[in-house]
Amino acid sequence: MRPNQISIWFKPDFLGYRGKLQDCYGQSLATFKWSRRVASAYYNINYGAVQFLEGSYPLFQVGVSNRSLSNAGGNSYRATHVYRYC
């Protein structure tokens, strides 16, 4: 995984297509064609966190204290937005 980015995957266990996020604050995943497609995520930045949301409803988060989520379980394929705390 490359430094200074948040990696997201289409399948659990970091498999399938991989996307990357870097920007701070709120973003629609639809902009990158990733809306309702995230199943796993890895945070490779030394500060902050990113929260995955369905609309404004929080689903899961990765960040400095919990860098990886290999399987979002029941929240897989639900995220429509992200919010990165920088």
C-alpha positions as CSV (number, residue, x, y, z in Angstrom):
1,M,0.0,0.0,0.0
2,R,1.3,3.4,-0.9
3,P,2.0,6.0,1.8
4,N,-0.3,9.0,2.3
5,Q,-3.5,7.6,1.0
6,I,-6.6,5.7,2.0
7,S,-7.1,2.6,-0.1
8,I,-10.5,1.1,-0.6
9,W,-11.4,-2.3,-2.2
10,F,-14.4,-3.6,-4.0
11,K,-14.3,-7.0,-2.2
12,P,-13.6,-8.0,1.4
13,D,-10.1,-9.0,2.5
14,F,-8.5,-6.3,0.3
15,L,-9.4,-8.1,-3.0
16,G,-10.7,-6.9,-6.3
17,Y,-10.4,-3.4,-7.7
18,R,-8.7,-0.8,-5.5
19,G,-9.5,2.9,-5.3
20,K,-7.6,5.7,-3.5
21,L,-8.7,8.7,-1.5
22,Q,-6.6,11.6,-0.3
23,D,-8.7,14.7,0.1
24,C,-9.8,16.1,3.4
25,Y,-13.4,16.7,4.5
26,G,-16.5,15.4,2.8
27,Q,-16.7,13.6,-0.6
28,S,-19.3,11.8,-2.5
29,L,-18.0,8.3,-3.6
30,A,-20.2,8.6,-6.7
31,T,-17.7,11.2,-8.0
32,F,-15.2,8.3,-8.3
33,K,-17.8,5.6,-9.3
34,W,-17.3,4.0,-5.8
35,S,-20.8,4.6,-4.3
36,R,-22.1,1.4,-2.7
37,R,-19.0,-0.5,-3.8
38,V,-16.6,-0.4,-0.7
39,A,-16.1,-3.6,1.2
40,S,-12.7,-3.1,2.8
41,A,-10.4,-0.2,3.5
42,Y,-6.8,0.6,4.7
43,Y,-5.7,4.0,6.2
44,N,-2.0,4.7,5.4
45,I,-1.6,8.2,6.7
46,N,0.1,9.2,9.9
47,Y,-2.8,11.4,11.3
48,G,-6.5,11.6,11.2
49,A,-9.3,9.2,10.1
50,V,-11.9,8.7,7.4
51,Q,-15.5,7.8,8.1
52,F,-17.6,6.0,5.6
53,L,-21.3,7.1,5.5
54,E,-24.5,6.2,3.9
55,G,-25.9,9.6,3.2
56,S,-25.2,11.2,6.6
57,Y,-25.5,7.9,8.6
58,P,-22.0,6.7,9.8
59,L,-21.2,3.1,8.8
60,F,-17.6,2.5,9.7
61,Q,-14.3,4.3,10.2
62,V,-10.5,3.6,9.6
63,G,-7.7,5.8,10.9
64,V,-4.5,6.0,12.9
65,S,-5.9,3.9,15.8
66,N,-7.5,1.3,13.5
67,R,-5.8,1.3,10.2
68,S,-7.5,-1.6,8.4
69,L,-10.9,-3.0,8.0
70,S,-10.7,-6.2,5.9
71,N,-14.5,-6.8,5.8
72,A,-17.2,-4.2,6.5
73,G,-19.7,-7.0,7.0
74,G,-23.3,-5.8,6.9
75,N,-22.0,-2.3,6.0
76,S,-20.3,-3.5,2.8
77,Y,-21.6,-1.9,-0.3
78,R,-23.6,0.7,1.6
79,A,-21.2,3.7,1.7
80,T,-22.2,6.6,-0.5
81,H,-19.9,9.3,1.1
82,V,-16.7,9.7,3.1
83,Y,-15.5,12.3,5.5
84,R,-11.8,12.6,6.2
85,Y,-10.7,14.2,9.4
86,C,-7.4,15.9,8.7
